[in-house]
Amino acid sequence: MNTIEEHNQNIDNIIALNDSNYLTSDINEFYIRTIGMNNSNKENFEKDSKINKVIYSSGKIIFAVENNNINGNNEKAKSYSLKMAIKINNQIQLVSTNIDKKPYDIYESGNVIIIVGQNFIELYKFDENNNTITKISEINLSNNNDNNDNKLKILCLEAVNKVLVCGHSSGHISFWEPTNEYPYLKNTLISKIHIGPINKILFDKNSDNTNIIISCSSDKTVKIHSLEEIVCFNVVNFNDEVVDIKKIKNLKEEINYIISLKDGTLKVFNYELKEIFEIPNRTKVNIARYAINISHSNNNENENNNNKEEYILITEGNKIDVYKWAKEKIDSQNNLNNKNKRKNKYNNKRNKW
């Protein structure tokens, strides 16, 4: 195990960019690093800017940024912007546009950027020729004569084939299909599936190839629903709010999930969402930890699995723990801090990770 300690503040986002590079960000700065290398590229936003959300899509890094502006009366007022990091002549350049409201999540496809938040869904278009971002559509959810603020607050979204699935603060999900007419999205379904806010949605297929959505909620549950009929297949209960889920593969190409709780707990589940083991919280941080999986090839023969190395990167406050998966055991000099406890608790299941 290797620990990286470059951030001065807690890490909010960790994203795999490709099979070698990854990005981490705190509220003001982000780093781009290469697996196995000590060097990193650091970028800062303005002093009074805060990074709320980051995604990576089609070679573009897209940020939702909150700005604290000082007006003539010396009173701070918030404004928001979308910033896109793109490579031009091997240099990272930022393209930016102002937005009116705070976004909670971002999605991008075909140079169309979709942001969601309280009472709104907005669509933006990135022009590669002019390097500009322009708003093309806005959907005001409060126009639907619904006074439930939580129902109108969208916290997350996921693309499912060509349909966008949004998770709401009220525990609802809503489906939005693309159309050729303004505002280019049409609401086709809304259904309540949780009693608390939905923090993350993941699209997948189950063992019989049925399309499913996996949802994480503040009501301390993860649920699996069929996509077509919104029928609940499974419910997993936890001791705290569930904030994130990541789909990963081990060296045997088996599917696992890493589930993050608000209190810093990280648990590993198999493809059937049966718990395998818990990843220890080394520094006992009491904030959410996040994880990503990177498959890195040591040479150009990417199809040769013998040359592929699998890494799990885990945030712990302002630190990043880099684990390398091994064929027999996790390659970590301080892995569970107590080998005997691990052996008794997990009954050799550690070899699956």
Summary of the structure (lengths in Angstrom):
residues: 353
radius of gyration: 20.8
end to end distance: 14.1
largest distance: 64.9
contacts: 1077
relative contact order: 0.11
helix: 5%
strand: 57%
